[in-house]
């Protein structure tokens, strides 16, 4: 039986339509596979970006602390870590506290790290005392800080006699103070060292059990900046 030209064109159109659907399905499957394979890569890049932002935030805070000392002759005390960001006193330096969180309000900085936690801050009382009348600084050239940094809990000493130190508790947030929730507990021994109120801290490369970022003020740099500003000796 001979098909009419119209029937032939209809069948050809149906075949073409059918092939298009199959091809579209294959394309969609390929895209889904590619998207799935790229998700871990995208997650890794996002984590690297967050780590970079946290490191930059800490460096900015260090410079702000140096600048505060140059202007006022002393370092600011830590802020009360238990206050939520909605509290008027949150982020304000609260002397004579030595342990707490970065006084972000006093310094005009962001309140939280990239993971939504406060940045922990230790400041030795020898360096947070306001200058007496007629003096340029509240500390002297021979003043020493009490903070120390080690390569691990019980490891080698990396730095000592530090006047102040900052800790961003990383993605896992172990031992971090949070603005609207209780402090997060747990963590590795090294992370616990960075969370307890002691003068010993730990700093090393990230591992699956440790992702803290630690930065500190150099006593030499601090004193040199005050010398250049005419506040010391």
BELSULPE-V395703 format. One record per residue. RES is the residue in one small letter. NEAR is the number of other C-alpha atoms within 8 Angstrom. Layout:
BEGIN
RES_NEAR + RES_NEAR
END
This chain:
BEGIN
x_2 + x_3 + x_6 + x_6 + x_6 + x_6 + x_8 + x_9 + x_8 + x_8 + x_8 + x_8 + x_8 + x_8 + x_8 + x_8 + x_8 + x_8 + x_8 + x_8 + x_8 + x_8 + x_8 + x_8 + x_8 + x_8 + x_8 + x_8 + x_8 + x_8 + x_8 + x_8 + x_8 + x_8 + x_8 + x_8 + x_8 + x_8 + x_8 + x_8 + x_8 + x_8 + x_8 + x_8 + x_8 + x_8 + x_8 + x_8 + x_8 + x_9 + x_10 + x_8 + x_9 + x_12 + x_9 + x_8 + x_9 + x_11 + x_9 + x_8 + x_9 + x_11 + x_8 + x_9 + x_11 + x_12 + x_8 + x_13 + x_13 + x_12 + x_6 + x_9 + x_14 + x_15 + x_13 + x_13 + x_14 + x_18 + x_14 + x_12 + x_11 + x_7 + x_10 + x_9 + x_10 + x_5 + x_7 + x_5 + x_6 + x_13 + x_14 + x_12 + x_11 + x_9 + x_9 + x_7 + x_10 + x_11 + x_10 + x_12 + x_15 + x_12 + x_13 + x_11 + x_11 + x_9 + x_9 + x_6 + x_7 + x_7 + x_10 + x_9 + x_12 + x_9 + x_8 + x_8 + x_14 + x_15 + x_15 + x_15 + x_13 + x_12 + x_15 + x_12 + x_10 + x_11 + x_13 + x_14 + x_10 + x_9 + x_12 + x_7 + x_4 + x_5 + x_8 + x_9 + x_14 + x_14 + x_10 + x_8 + x_7 + x_4 + x_8 + x_9 + x_13 + x_10 + x_14 + x_13 + x_12 + x_15 + x_11 + x_10 + x_9 + x_5 + x_7 + x_7 + x_9 + x_8 + x_8 + x_10 + x_10 + x_15 + x_15 + x_12 + x_13 + x_13 + x_12 + x_15 + x_16 + x_11 + x_6 + x_6 + x_10 + x_12 + x_14 + x_15 + x_14 + x_13 + x_12 + x_7 + x_5 + x_7 + x_8 + x_10 + x_7 + x_7 + x_11 + x_8 + x_7 + x_12 + x_14 + x_12 + x_12 + x_11 + x_9 + x_6 + x_5 + x_6 + x_7 + x_10 + x_12 + x_14 + x_11 + x_6 + x_5 + x_8 + x_6 + x_5 + x_7 + x_10 + x_12 + x_11 + x_11 + x_10 + x_10 + x_9 + x_12 + x_8 + x_11 + x_6 + x_8 + x_11 + x_10 + x_8 + x_10 + x_14 + x_10 + x_8 + x_8 + x_8 + x_12 + x_12 + x_6
END
